[in-house]
Amino acid sequence: MASRAGNSTIISLLLINLVLYLIITIIASWAINHGIEDTHKKASGLRLPARLFPIYYPFGNMATGYVVILSLLAGVVGFTTSATGINNVAQWKASNLYAASASALISWSLTLLAMGFACKEIDIGWSSSNLRALEVFLIIVSGTQLVSMVTIHAGIEELSRYGGRV
């Protein structure tokens, strides 16, 4: 009986992560598109160090490019991990939970990397409201991804304790 409660808890956490990663992907995609469209106009008059990065962001600061690129990468990987994790958890076998756990760890690592650059961007200073929303979503999803990863590990522990007969 306890396995069904754990199963629904993990699936609900993965659904929350699915939505959060989708929002992160949308905001990061918008920022990259906005940066690409304005690069030709704005960056042509800049001196050499600012032109080294292939996309010039007219908003934010010098860490913005790294935050946006890593956020897009973490968002796509996290969305895919959450979608496949829902399928793996719904089957509730040890091998599927191990796969969900490994992919959740990879997704959490990329999210922490993007969150670290977002914290550096916050530390440097000024950023627009869209970037602040991206930073907030990165901080929130790093916590929820950690919680979902811990609950997946608890599900693995529960299956191993009862020999897969839960």
Number of C-alpha atoms within 10 A of each C-alpha: 6 9 14 12 10 18 18 14 15 24 23 14 18 27 17 17 25 24 14 21 27 18 18 28 23 16 21 24 17 15 23 18 14 16 19 15 14 15 17 12 10 13 17 12 10 10 9 10 7 15 14 9 12 12 19 25 25 14 16 19 15 16 18 22 21 16 25 26 16 21 32 25 19 27 30 19 21 32 24 17 25 27 17 18 27 21 14 20 24 16 13 19 16 19 12 18 24 17 16 23 24 16 20 26 18 15 26 24 16 20 26 22 19 26 25 16 20 26 17 15 23 18 10 13 11 13 15 10 11 15 22 16 14 23 24 15 18 27 18 14 24 20 15 17 26 17 15 23 23 16 19 25 16 15 24 20 14 18 18 13 11 9 10 13 10 14
